[in-house]
Amino acid sequence: MVKISIVYDSNFKGQTAALAEGARTVEGAEVHVLHVDDVDDNWSTLHTSDALIFGSPTYIGSVSGKLKLFAEKLAGEGEGRPLTLPELSG
């Protein structure tokens, strides 16, 4: 089984919901969708995830400030695991 956590920062969940729906089609996948404001209450879920996916609207060519702060906090909690935050916009 693979555990996937999707952390997003948006008032609209359209793309995030579509991403979660797609992830749930993977056989045996356990998918958790968390707003960035709720991560402090869900660190155990994040730490036991096999994959973390981030979703954010583009603000001035980058992710939201809340998601940047979360990424900095997560990097400090990384337990030696690599962290990559690709930025895609279109």
C-alpha positions in Angstrom: 0.0 0.0 0.0 1.2 3.5 -0.8 0.2 6.5 1.4 -0.1 9.8 -0.5 -0.8 13.1 1.2 -1.8 16.2 -0.9 -1.3 19.5 0.8 -2.9 22.5 -0.9 -3.4 26.2 -0.3 -6.4 27.5 -2.3 -9.9 28.6 -1.8 -10.9 26.4 -4.7 -10.4 22.6 -4.6 -11.1 21.8 -8.2 -7.6 20.8 -9.3 -6.8 19.3 -5.9 -9.9 17.2 -6.0 -9.1 16.0 -9.5 -5.6 15.1 -8.4 -6.9 13.2 -5.4 -9.4 11.4 -7.5 -6.6 10.3 -9.9 -4.4 9.2 -7.0 -7.2 7.1 -5.6 -7.3 5.1 -8.8 -3.9 3.6 -7.9 -4.5 0.2 -6.5 -3.9 0.1 -2.7 -3.4 3.9 -2.5 -4.4 5.7 0.7 -4.9 9.4 -0.1 -5.2 12.2 2.4 -6.1 15.8 1.3 -5.0 18.5 3.7 -5.3 22.3 3.6 -2.0 23.9 4.5 -3.7 25.5 7.5 -4.4 22.0 8.9 -0.9 20.5 8.7 0.0 21.2 12.3 -2.7 18.8 13.4 -1.6 16.1 10.9 2.2 15.8 11.2 1.9 12.1 11.9 0.0 11.6 8.6 2.6 13.6 6.7 5.6 11.8 8.3 4.2 8.4 7.4 3.4 9.3 3.8 5.3 7.7 1.0 4.6 10.7 -1.3 3.7 14.3 -0.6 2.1 16.4 -3.4 1.7 20.1 -3.1 -0.9 22.3 -4.8 -1.0 26.1 -4.9 -2.2 28.9 -7.1 0.7 30.9 -8.6 1.4 34.2 -6.9 3.9 36.5 -8.6 5.5 33.5 -10.3 5.7 31.3 -7.2 3.6 29.2 -4.8 1.7 30.9 -2.0 3.4 32.3 1.1 1.7 29.8 3.3 2.9 26.9 1.2 6.5 28.3 1.3 6.3 28.5 5.1 5.0 24.9 5.3 7.9 23.7 3.0 10.4 25.4 5.2 8.9 23.7 8.3 8.7 20.4 6.5 12.4 20.6 5.4 13.4 20.8 9.1 11.3 17.7 9.8 12.5 15.8 6.8 14.3 12.9 8.6 16.9 12.8 5.8 14.4 12.4 3.0 14.8 14.5 -0.1 12.3 17.4 -0.6 11.6 18.8 -4.0 9.1 21.6 -4.7 8.6 21.9 -8.5 6.8 25.0 -9.6 4.5 24.6 -12.5 2.4 27.4 -13.9 0.4 27.8 -17.0 
